[in-house]
Amino acid sequence: MTVRKDGSPAGRSRGYFDILGGIRMAWEDPMGSVCRFAAALAVGVLLVTEPSQTLGAEDGFWEEVYEKNRVVQIDLSFSRDAWQRMQPRRETRRSGERAPLVGFGDKFSYVKADVRIDGHTYASSGVRFKGNSSFRFSERGLKRPFKIDTNRFVSGQKLHGRTKINLSNAFLDSAYMKEKLGYEVYRAAGLVTPGVGWAHVTLSIDGDIEVEKSDLGIYVLIEQVDKKFLERNLGKVAAGSLLMKPEALDDWEYLGSDTREYQHYNIKSGKHNRSQIAAFAALLKIIEAASADRFESEIGQRLDLQQFAGYLAATWILVNIDSYVGMPHNYYLLMDKTDGKLRMLPWDLNETFGTFTMGYDPEQVVQWGIERPWIGRRRLMERLFELRSFRRAFQGEVVALMESVFTRERMFARISEMERTLRPYMAGRQQSAFRMGIYGDRDGINVAVDRRVYAIRPFVERRIDSVRDQLTGARLGTRLSPRR
């Protein structure tokens, strides 16, 4: 269980599972599922709480940004030499080095730049590019995704108590809302998530007349997930946990008893914590090789099943395929020192709301079926869905989210609020693309981006109808499989 700093549970109250215990999945017993679902909704009480945080003066700034929609002004200034050195190089493997199953090839390096934020200059801050597709499809232009580290070259230089922030160029999201809306759904599912706001960004390169305070427009500003993030949200004990960000393993794989091998899981902190790495390895071995009885009896001791059910429910509802369930990246793994259990942390939600399609038509994506909420081979998912208790927990989480946050009333209200905040920063073609990203054309398609996907509001409407029909047994969803 995720806990607050004071040791009490964080996230949504779990009492509703007693009420939802009688629900069975529509595919197990289609007859009568409508009545059971309606009864559960009639008596279920869903409680959603935010993670507990004590706000200081520095935290107050971030509350303004993340919760009250204050758009930050950020001006980036580079020397010509620094800008050239920041351009990416392709990663190559040394002879004999283990090859990843899937590679994301660009290696980004920090360079010194002056970063002016709301009128205050953070001289010689570290700045680098970030992202995968969001960088590759923007590298011919200037509006690329950035990571800023004010502490990289100047020790102790902090931005209102923080040192790192992420600036997403909202690739394929001309409404700039998917990250913020998506994390709100995950948070309602009981997961700890980073704060999300917006920044208006300009770029200058010394000696380049064409890039002299070039207006890059709105970026999505996202809190960094690191040890300090864990401490703020989960307490000091959790801050010392093993934190990983897998990027190159198509599926989790047991790599043997040598803890050094698990550097392939891209350890962000805790790389010298051998006991936790060994515990993670033991979990992988159980997933990979344990008998059915042993898996069922031990998996809940090593993996936070309720939290994972919440992660999976939010991921499926949002059709977030560019994640653990479909691609081998865009999530963190936390071996939480609080209780020794593994937890998932979502990351990089710019392709939620059915934006990562794997070549499927938008309507097929929005009808993604509840029977198999993952794509490709995911050994953990396959084994968990053999357990009736987990299938019920997963569906209970889906029902809870559909009644608490993923409703037309709440989603459309949040979209309208964000639209009011961002509209003043849009002009000309940006204004048209911004509106298209929210409402779409007459068929609901966002024609302002280079992929055939639904705009946010049409997606939400169609997805709500699809999920409800599947839960009541009125419709079967679409089974999605990898397309090469």
C-alpha positions in Angstrom: 0.0 0.0 0.0 1.2 3.5 -0.8 1.6 5.6 2.3 1.8 9.2 3.2 4.6 10.8 5.2 2.7 10.3 8.4 2.3 6.6 7.7 -1.4 6.7 6.7 -2.6 5.3 3.4 -2.4 7.6 0.4 -4.7 7.6 -2.6 -8.3 6.4 -2.9 -10.1 4.6 -0.1 -10.3 0.9 -0.9 -13.5 0.2 0.9 -15.5 0.1 -2.2 -14.1 -3.3 -3.1 -16.3 -4.9 -0.5 -19.3 -3.4 -2.4 -18.0 -4.3 -5.8 -17.0 -7.8 -4.8 -20.1 -9.3 -6.4 -19.3 -8.0 -9.8 -18.0 -10.4 -12.3 -16.4 -9.5 -15.7 -18.8 -9.5 -18.6 -16.8 -12.1 -20.4 -17.1 -14.5 -17.4 -20.9 -14.2 -17.1 -22.5 -12.0 -19.7 -26.0 -12.8 -18.5 -27.0 -10.6 -15.7 -23.9 -8.4 -15.8 -26.1 -5.3 -16.4 -28.0 -5.8 -13.2 -24.9 -6.4 -11.1 -23.1 -3.4 -12.6 -26.1 -1.1 -12.0 -26.5 -2.3 -8.5 -22.8 -1.7 -7.8 -23.0 1.8 -9.1 -26.1 2.5 -7.1 -24.6 1.6 -3.7 -20.8 2.2 -4.4 -19.2 5.1 -2.6 -16.0 6.2 -4.2 -13.6 8.4 -2.3 -10.8 10.2 -4.1 -8.1 12.0 -2.1 -5.0 13.8 -3.2 -1.6 12.7 -1.8 -0.8 14.6 1.4 1.7 17.3 1.1 2.8 20.0 3.6 3.2 23.3 1.6 6.0 25.6 2.3 6.9 28.9 0.5 8.7 27.0 -2.2 5.9 24.5 -2.6 3.5 27.3 -2.9 5.0 28.3 -6.2 4.6 24.8 -7.6 1.0 24.6 -6.3 0.3 27.8 -8.4 1.8 26.1 -11.4 0.4 22.6 -11.1 -2.9 23.2 -9.4 -3.9 26.8 -10.3 -2.8 26.8 -13.9 -0.3 29.7 -13.7 1.7 29.6 -17.0 5.4 30.1 -16.4 7.6 32.2 -18.7 10.8 30.5 -19.6 13.5 32.1 -21.8 16.4 29.8 -22.9 19.7 31.4 -24.1 22.5 29.3 -25.6 25.9 30.2 -27.1 26.4 28.9 -30.6 28.9 26.4 -29.4 26.7 25.0 -26.7 23.8 24.6 -29.1 26.0 22.6 -31.5 27.3 20.4 -28.7 23.8 19.7 -27.5 22.8 18.0 -30.8 22.4 14.3 -30.2 24.7 11.5 -31.0 23.6 7.9 -31.7 24.4 5.3 -29.0 26.7 2.5 -30.0 27.4 -0.7 -28.1 30.9 -1.8 -27.0 32.1 -5.2 -28.2 30.5 -7.9 -26.2 28.0 -5.6 -24.5 24.5 -7.1 -24.0 22.2 -5.9 -26.8 18.8 -4.5 -25.8 15.7 -6.1 -27.3 14.5 -2.7 -28.3 16.7 0.3 -28.6 16.0 4.0 -28.4 19.1 5.4 -30.0 19.6 9.1 -29.3 22.0 10.1 -26.5 21.4 13.6 -25.1 24.1 15.6 -23.4 23.7 18.6 -21.0 25.2 21.9 -22.0 25.4 25.2 -20.2 22.6 27.7 -20.9 21.1 30.8 -19.2 17.6 30.0 -18.2 15.3 32.9 -17.3 12.2 31.9 -15.4 9.6 34.5 -14.6 12.2 37.2 -14.8 14.9 35.5 -12.7 18.0 34.2 -14.4 19.5 30.8 -13.5 23.0 31.2 -15.1 24.9 28.2 -16.5 22.0 25.8 -16.0 22.2 22.4 -17.6 19.8 21.9 -20.5 19.5 19.0 -22.9 16.9 17.5 -25.3 14.7 14.7 -24.2 12.2 12.3 -25.6 12.0 9.7 -28.4 9.4 10.2 -31.1 8.7 13.7 -29.7 12.3 14.6 -30.4 12.8 12.8 -33.7 9.7 14.4 -35.3 10.7 17.9 -34.2 14.5 17.9 -34.7 14.3 19.8 -38.0 12.6 22.6 -36.2 13.2 24.5 -33.0 10.3 23.4 -30.9 12.0 20.3 -29.4 11.4 18.8 -25.9 13.9 20.0 -23.2 15.0 18.9 -19.8 16.4 21.7 -17.5 18.7 21.0 -14.5 19.6 24.2 -12.7 21.9 22.3 -10.4 23.9 20.5 -13.1 26.8 23.0 -13.3 26.1 25.4 -10.4 25.9 23.5 -7.2 22.9 24.4 -5.0 21.2 26.5 -7.7 17.5 25.6 -7.3 14.2 26.6 -8.9 11.9 27.1 -5.9 13.4 24.2 -4.1 13.6 21.9 -7.2 16.5 21.4 -9.6 14.9 19.6 -12.6 11.9 20.3 -14.8 10.8 18.7 -18.1 9.4 20.7 -21.0 7.3 18.6 -23.4 6.5 19.9 -26.9 3.2 18.0 -26.7 4.0 15.9 -29.8 0.6 15.0 -31.5 -1.3 16.9 -28.8 -2.2 20.3 -30.3 -4.5 21.0 -27.3 -1.6 20.6 -24.8 -3.9 18.8 -22.3 -3.2 15.0 -22.5 -0.5 14.9 -20.0 -2.4 16.9 -17.4 -5.7 15.1 -17.9 -4.0 11.7 -18.1 -2.1 12.1 -14.8 -5.4 13.1 -13.1 -6.9 9.8 -14.0 -3.9 7.9 -12.7 -3.9 9.9 -9.5 -7.6 9.0 -9.0 -6.6 5.4 -9.4 -4.3 5.8 -6.3 -1.0 6.3 -8.0 1.6 8.9 -7.2 2.0 11.1 -10.2 4.2 14.2 -11.1 2.7 17.7 -11.2 1.8 19.1 -14.6 1.5 22.7 -15.7 2.4 24.9 -18.7 5.2 27.2 -19.8 5.5 29.8 -22.5 9.0 29.4 -23.9 11.4 31.5 -26.0 14.8 30.4 -27.5 17.9 32.5 -28.3 21.2 31.4 -29.8 24.0 33.9 -29.7 25.2 35.0 -33.1 22.2 33.5 -34.9 19.9 36.3 -36.0 17.2 33.9 -37.1 17.0 32.5 -33.6 17.0 35.6 -31.5 14.3 35.2 -28.9 12.3 32.9 -31.1 8.9 32.3 -29.7 8.4 28.5 -29.3 5.0 28.9 -27.8 3.4 26.8 -25.1 5.1 23.7 -23.6 3.8 21.2 -21.1 5.9 21.5 -17.9 6.2 18.3 -16.0 7.7 17.6 -12.5 10.8 15.4 -12.4 10.5 11.9 -10.9 13.5 11.3 -8.7 14.5 10.8 -5.0 13.2 14.2 -3.9 9.9 13.5 -5.7 9.6 10.2 -3.8 10.4 11.9 -0.5 7.8 14.6 -1.1 5.1 12.2 -2.0 5.9 9.0 -0.1 8.2 10.0 2.8 11.9 9.7 3.6 11.9 5.9 3.8 10.6 5.6 0.2 13.2 8.1 -1.0 15.9 5.5 -0.5 14.1 3.0 -2.7 15.3 1.4 -5.9 13.9 3.5 -8.8 14.1 2.2 -12.4 13.0 3.4 -15.8 13.2 0.5 -18.2 13.7 1.6 -21.8 15.2 -1.3 -23.7 13.6 -4.6 -22.5 10.5 -5.6 -24.5 9.3 -7.6 -21.5 10.6 -8.0 -18.0 13.3 -10.6 -17.9 15.0 -12.5 -15.1 18.7 -11.9 -15.6 20.1 -14.3 -13.0 21.5 -13.7 -9.5 24.2 -11.2 -10.4 22.8 -7.9 -9.3 25.0 -6.0 -11.7 23.0 -7.4 -14.6 20.0 -5.4 -13.5 21.6 -2.1 -14.6 19.8 -3.0 -17.9 16.6 -1.9 -16.2 18.0 1.7 -16.3 18.4 2.2 -12.5 17.9 5.9 -11.7 18.6 5.7 -7.9 19.5 2.9 -5.6 22.0 1.2 -8.0 24.2 0.1 -5.0 21.2 -1.2 -3.0 21.9 -4.9 -3.7 19.3 -6.3 -1.4 16.5 -4.4 -3.2 17.9 -5.4 -6.6 18.0 -9.0 -5.4 14.4 -8.7 -4.3 13.4 -7.3 -7.7 15.3 -10.2 -9.4 13.4 -12.7 -7.1 10.1 -11.2 -8.2 11.1 -11.5 -11.9 12.0 -15.2 -11.3 8.6 -15.9 -9.8 6.9 -14.2 -12.7 9.0 -16.2 -15.2 9.2 -19.6 -13.7 7.1 -20.2 -10.6 4.3 -22.8 -10.6 0.7 -21.5 -10.7 0.2 -22.2 -7.0 3.4 -20.5 -5.9 2.8 -17.5 -8.2 -0.7 -17.0 -6.7 0.5 -17.3 -3.1 3.6 -15.1 -3.4 3.0 -12.5 -6.1 1.0 -10.2 -3.7 3.9 -10.3 -1.2 6.3 -8.8 -3.8 4.0 -6.7 -6.1 1.4 -4.2 -4.9 -1.5 -5.9 -6.7 -4.1 -3.2 -5.9 -1.9 -0.4 -7.1 -1.0 -2.4 -10.3 -4.7 -3.0 -10.9 -5.2 0.8 -10.6 -2.3 1.5 -13.0 -3.7 -1.0 -15.5 -7.3 0.3 -15.3 -6.2 3.9 -15.9 -3.9 2.8 -18.7 -6.7 0.8 -20.4 -9.3 3.5 -20.0 -7.0 6.1 -21.5 -5.9 3.8 -24.2 -2.3 4.6 -23.2 -0.6 2.0 -25.5 2.7 3.8 -25.5 3.5 2.4 -22.1 4.3 -0.8 -20.3 1.3 -2.6 -21.8 2.2 -1.9 -25.4 5.8 -0.5 -25.7 8.8 -1.1 -23.5 9.1 2.4 -22.0 7.3 5.4 -20.4 7.0 4.1 -16.9 9.0 3.9 -13.7 9.4 0.9 -11.4 9.7 1.5 -7.7 10.9 -1.2 -5.2 9.4 0.7 -2.3 11.4 0.4 0.9 8.3 1.2 2.9 7.0 -2.4 2.5 9.3 -4.1 0.0 6.8 -4.2 -2.8 7.1 -3.2 -6.4 5.0 -0.3 -7.7 4.4 1.3 -11.1 4.7 5.0 -11.8 3.3 6.3 -15.1 5.4 8.6 -17.2 5.2 10.5 -20.6 1.5 10.6 -21.3 1.6 12.7 -24.5 0.2 9.8 -26.6 -2.6 8.9 -24.3 -6.3 9.2 -25.3 -5.7 6.8 -28.2 -2.9 8.7 -29.8 -0.5 5.8 -30.1 -2.5 3.7 -32.6 0.0 0.9 -33.7 -1.5 1.4 -37.1 -5.1 0.8 -36.1 -8.1 2.9 -37.1 -9.2 5.5 -34.4 -12.5 3.7 -33.9 -10.7 0.3 -33.4 -8.5 2.0 -30.8 -11.3 3.6 -28.9 -13.1 0.1 -28.8 -10.0 -1.6 -27.2 -11.4 -4.6 -25.3 -11.3 -5.2 -21.5 -10.6 -8.9 -21.9 -7.0 -8.3 -22.8 -5.8 -4.8 -21.7 -2.2 -5.4 -22.9 -0.6 -5.8 -26.3 2.0 -8.4 -27.3 3.7 -10.7 -24.8 3.5 -9.5 -21.2 4.2 -12.5 -19.0 3.1 -10.7 -15.8 -0.2 -9.7 -17.3 -0.9 -13.2 -18.6 -0.3 -14.8 -15.2 -2.2 -12.1 -13.3 -5.3 -12.5 -15.5 -5.3 -16.2 -14.7 -6.2 -15.1 -11.2 -9.9 -14.4 -10.7 -9.1 -12.1 -7.7 -6.9 -9.9 -9.8 -9.4 -9.7 -12.7 -12.1 -8.6 -10.2 -9.7 -6.0 -8.7 -8.9 -4.7 -12.1 -12.6 -4.4 -13.1 -13.3 -2.8 -9.7 -10.7 -0.1 -10.5 -12.3 0.4 -13.9 -15.7 0.9 -12.4 -14.4 3.3 -9.8 -12.6 5.5 -12.4 -15.7 5.5 -14.6 -17.7 6.9 -11.8 -15.3 9.3 -10.3 -13.1 11.0 -12.9 -13.7 9.5 -16.4 -17.2 11.0 -16.8 -18.5 13.4 -19.4 -19.3 16.0 -16.8 -15.9 16.0 -15.1 -13.7 15.5 -18.1 -15.5 18.2 -20.2 -15.4 20.6 -17.2 -11.6 20.1 -16.9 -11.1 20.5 -20.7 -13.0 23.7 -20.6 -11.0 25.0 -17.7 -7.7 24.2 -19.5 -9.0 25.7 -22.7 -9.7 29.0 -20.9 -6.2 29.0 -19.5 -4.4 28.3 -22.8 -6.5 30.1 -25.3 -4.8 33.5 -24.7 -1.4 32.0 -25.7 -2.7 30.8 -29.1 -2.8 32.9 -32.2 -3.3 32.3 -35.9 -2.7 28.7 -37.0 -2.0 27.8 -33.4 -5.5 28.8 -32.4 -7.0 26.7 -35.1 -4.8 23.7 -34.2 -5.5 24.2 -30.5 -9.3 24.0 -31.2 -8.9 21.1 -33.5 -7.0 19.2 -30.8 -10.0 19.6 -28.5 -13.0 19.2 -30.7 -11.7 17.7 -34.0 -13.5 17.9 -37.4 -17.0 16.8 -38.1 -15.9 13.2 -37.6 -14.0 14.0 -34.4 -10.6 13.6 -36.0 -7.7 16.0 -35.1 -6.5 17.0 -38.6 -3.9 19.4 -37.1 -1.5 16.5 -36.4 0.2 14.0 -38.7 -1.6 11.0 -37.5 -5.2 10.0 -37.8 -6.5 10.2 -34.2 -9.6 11.4 -32.4 -9.4 14.9 -30.8 -9.7 14.8 -27.0 -13.5 15.5 -26.5 -14.6 13.0 -29.2 -12.3 10.4 -27.8 -13.7 10.8 -24.3 -17.3 10.6 -25.5 -16.6 7.4 -27.6 -14.4 5.8 -24.9 -17.0 6.3 -22.2 -19.6 4.6 -24.3 -17.3 1.8 -25.2 -16.2 1.0 -21.7 -19.7 1.2 -20.3 -21.1 -1.1 -23.0 -18.3 -3.6 -22.3 -18.9 -3.6 -18.6 -22.6 -4.3 -19.0 -22.0 -6.9 -21.7 -23.8 -4.9 -24.4 -20.7 -4.9 -26.6 -17.4 -6.8 -27.0 -14.3 -4.7 -27.4 -11.6 -4.9 -30.0 -8.6 -7.1 -29.4 -5.4 -5.2 -30.4 -2.2 -7.1 -31.4 1.2 -5.8 -32.3 1.7 -4.7 -35.9 5.1 -4.8 -37.4 
